[in-house]
Amino acid sequence: MKSSVYMTWAKRHAAARYNLAGSGILGCSPQDLRLRPEDILLNGDNADGLPALRAAIAAKYGASPDQVVLGQGTSGANFLACATLLEPGDEVLVEQPVYEPLLALARTLGATVKRFARRFENGYRIEPESIRRSISRRTKLLVLTSPHNPSGVVAEPAVLSEVADLAAGVGARVLLDEVYRDILFEDAPPSGLHLGPQFIATNSLTKSYGLSGLRGGWVLCDAELAERMRRMNDLMGAVGPMPTEALSLQAFRNLSHLESRSRALIEPNARLVHDFLRSHAAAIECVIPPRSLTVFPRLKHATSCDLLHDRLRERQTSIVPGRFFEEPRHFRLGFGVQTADVAEGLRHLSELLREHS
Ligand SMILES: Cc1ncc(COP(=O)(O)O)c(C=O)c1O
């Protein structure tokens, strides 16, 4: 079926009073964007994306506006990248565990999907050796996320460069979904864009800034491929979504304010989660990245987290069951919401884990 099982579940079942299933920063209000009425534009010159927005994105990355393609969120950006590059039957190499819509996208486009493992035992690092074993002359695209969804682990630039060399060796590209990158603030590693011409980097204002509903996303890659993606985008409309692009521009003008807002939420919340994980070491084990919006703990004494999930629902608390990431003993915990809600959700989780052990 041409759909994502995870997204269908997330839309129907993830909402809860204490929502630890989401993976983004709490949604912004119009006040957070410091909007003035004149910032809202309905029509204008945006046949290939609002030029001022493409320029703002390019400036953030030290790139040229020719290298920027606007898409509807990171999902739309990923779609444009894959639909432009892939033909039915092309081989695509996708990380495992992965954000499932990326897998569904490759399959929807008729690609033959192969996998490479990111292992809990190795801190969910990317292992070039594992890619080397699966890559072939038929491979057209590698798909990975950094920071990794679900674990939050950040790939080292040197390792990504090795991956780019492997891709270059067979004439493949690398799609690097960077939707969680900006939550690393000043510690963010270079974008894939700067790690080699094989890379196609995607991102949006969604996760790190609490602007999911805005759908402000982008692709960064070499100018020739970017132009092909803009022509692919012609199939979606004669112009881009002008209010989205105008408000996204306003977000870029206020990015440091939005960043402070995100930091004020994530720092205390991460402390709560890290303390929680350490104090439940008898029941769960976890790779803990220094900074992230999600973690992916594993139950030590169960084969699935489904019961834990169901019992948490009775306490109005949601998590993402690990089966959506092909790892049923794990669950994904997101903590970008109000600190008091994270604390209460963790309290419920704590009670159940203690009861369980
Ligand atoms: C890796 C990854 N890419 C893309 C998305 C979707 O981003 P957007 O809402 O900007 O389309 C998500 C959302 O969870 C994600 O985890």
Ligand as a Chemical Component Dictionary entry (heavy atoms), coordinates in Angstrom:
data_LIG
# 
_chem_comp.id                   LIG 
_chem_comp.type                 NON-POLYMER 
_chem_comp.pdbx_formal_charge   0 
_chem_comp.three_letter_code    LIG 
# 
loop_
_chem_comp_atom.comp_id 
_chem_comp_atom.atom_id 
_chem_comp_atom.alt_atom_id 
_chem_comp_atom.type_symbol 
_chem_comp_atom.charge 
_chem_comp_atom.model_Cartn_x 
_chem_comp_atom.model_Cartn_y 
_chem_comp_atom.model_Cartn_z 
_chem_comp_atom.pdbx_ordinal 
LIG C1 C1 C 0 13.588 11.962 10.232 1  
LIG C2 C2 C 0 12.345 12.764 9.972  2  
LIG N1 N1 N 0 12.174 13.360 8.786  3  
LIG C3 C3 C 0 11.076 14.090 8.522  4  
LIG C4 C4 C 0 10.089 14.259 9.457  5  
LIG C5 C5 C 0 8.889  15.085 9.109  6  
LIG O1 O1 O 0 9.235  16.450 9.118  7  
LIG P1 P1 P 0 8.210  17.538 8.560  8  
LIG O2 O2 O 0 7.095  17.633 9.540  9  
LIG O3 O3 O 0 9.023  18.798 8.465  10 
LIG O4 O4 O 0 7.733  17.071 7.250  11 
LIG C6 C6 C 0 10.212 13.653 10.707 12 
LIG C7 C7 C 0 9.131  13.746 11.708 13 
LIG O5 O5 O 0 9.078  13.073 12.706 14 
LIG C8 C8 C 0 11.376 12.896 10.978 15 
LIG O6 O6 O 0 11.559 12.311 12.173 16 
# 
loop_
_chem_comp_bond.comp_id 
_chem_comp_bond.atom_id_1 
_chem_comp_bond.atom_id_2 
_chem_comp_bond.value_order 
_chem_comp_bond.pdbx_ordinal 
LIG C1 C2 SING 1  
LIG C2 N1 SING 2  
LIG C2 C8 DOUB 3  
LIG N1 C3 DOUB 4  
LIG C3 C4 SING 5  
LIG C4 C5 SING 6  
LIG C4 C6 DOUB 7  
LIG C5 O1 SING 8  
LIG O1 P1 SING 9  
LIG P1 O2 DOUB 10 
LIG P1 O3 SING 11 
LIG P1 O4 SING 12 
LIG C6 C7 SING 13 
LIG C6 C8 SING 14 
LIG C7 O5 DOUB 15 
LIG C8 O6 SING 16 
# 
